[in-house]
Amino acid sequence: MAITFKNEIHDIIDRETGELIHTENSKSWTHSIKSDKFYMVFLGYIDHQFNLTSDLARKVLIWMCENAVYNTGSVSLNAEKRRKLCEKLNICNAALSKQLSILKKNNLISGKGGEFMINPQIFWKGEMGKRLELLKDVKLRVTFSLDEDSEEQQNSSSE
């Protein structure tokens, strides 16, 4: 990961008098990350696997992914952030709590008391090495399996 720092200074000058009115100073940092280290997640295709039957649960999950701390997956949802999220989604606090429960029940997030963690097996924002370290320590796991036997049984019973 490469980090680039840029410092720009702009003088604002009065065109008639040539007098310096003020100076603007802007600083920016750019993180360059290899795109092959990241995956896009198309939530519409995994809704059925995680029982996300409402758009609201998906919207809460997307907000949490966007606001997750880089390299940790942690999301702090204090009272002020809850209020703003409820306002943004046009829901009450109880509805938000229900959506968080749905996400927790489906092992997409874990946590309580306003401190949450997004399941790093499914969603990640950060370096792969940090994700692997975290997966060794975290007790949050989701597994997938193809039930090929039942599919073969269905095919043979329909013949």
N, C-alpha and C positions, 0 to 999 in steps of 0.2 A: 504494500500500500504506500503510495507516494503522497506526501502532503506538500502543497504549494501555498506560500503566503504571498499576498499582494497588498501593498500599501499605496494608495493613490491620494495625492494632494491636489486640490483644485482651488485656484484663487478666483473669487468672484469680484470682477472689476466693473465699476461704473463706466459705461461707454462714453458718456459725455465728458466726465471730469478725469477719467483715468485713475480715479481713486480706488484703492483696495477696500471693498466693502466687508468681506469676510473670507475666511479660508475653510474649505470643507475637506475633511480627512476621512477616507473610507478604508477599511481593512477587510480583507476576505481571506478565507482559507478554503482550499479545494482539496478534497480527498479523492485520489484516483484509485479505483479498486477494479481488479480484473473481473470483467462481467461473467466469465465462466465459473466463478465461485458462487454465483447466486442462481436461484431458481425463481421463476414466477409461479405463483399459486393462483389457479383459477377456481375460486371458491364455488362457483356455480356447479362445477363438476364433482365437488366433494360434499356438497350439502347432504345428499342422501346417506353417505357413509357416516356422517356425524349427527344425523337427525336435526339438522338446522332447518326447521320447517318454516321459519319466519325470516323475512328480510331484516327484521330488527336485530336478531342475534348475529347475522352476518355483518351488519353495519357496526355493531358494538365490537365484534372481532376485528374488523378492518381498522377501526379507530385505535384499538389497542395495539395492533401491529404497527400502525403509523407512529404511535407514541411510545413504543418500546425503546428502552435504553439500548444503544449499540453495544454489542458483545455480551449482553446479559439477558435480554428478553424480558426484563422486569418493567412493570408498568405501575406507577403510583397513581391511584385514583382517589385523591383526597376530596374533601367536601366541595371545594371550589371547582375542581375538575369534573366531579360528578354533576354539579349544577350546570356547568357549561355544556357537558355532553348531553344531559337531559334536554336542555334548551335547544341544542343543535338537532337532536332527533325528535323533538316535540313529544317527549314522554315524561312521565312522573318518575320519581326516585324508585318507587316500588317496581315499576316496569323494568327499570335498568337492573335492579337487583335480581329480578326473575331471569333476565337475559344472561346475566353473569352466572347464575346458577345452572342454566342450560349449558353454557360453555364449559363450566367446571365439570358437570355430570358427564359430558362427552370427552373429557380429558384434553380439551383444547387449551385450557388455562388452569392454573392452580393458584391458591392464595386465599386470603381473607383480610378483613379489616382495612381495605383500601390498598393493600400491597399484593400485586398479582405477578404471575410469571406466565409467559406464553410458552406452550409446549415446543421446545427446541427441535423435537423430532420432525415437526410438521412445518413450523414457521421459524425463520431465523433472519436476523438483521445483524450482520457482523462477519468476523473472520471465521473461517472453517475450523481452525485450530482451537479457538475459544469455544466454539460449539461442541467440539469433541470432548474437551475438558469438562464442560458443563454436563454433557450426557453421561459421563462417568459418575458424577456426583448426584445427579438428580434422580429422584425416585418416580418421576413422571414418565410413563411409557405408553405408547399406543402401538399395537401390532396389527398387521394386515395379513390375511392369508386367503388364497384362492381355494375354494372348496371344489376341487376338480372331481373328487369321487362322486359328490352329489350330482354334478353336471353329467358325468358319465352314466350314472344310474338313471337320470331323467331321459337321456338319449336312448339308452338300451330299453327302458320300459315303454317308450313311445314307438319303438320299432315293431 
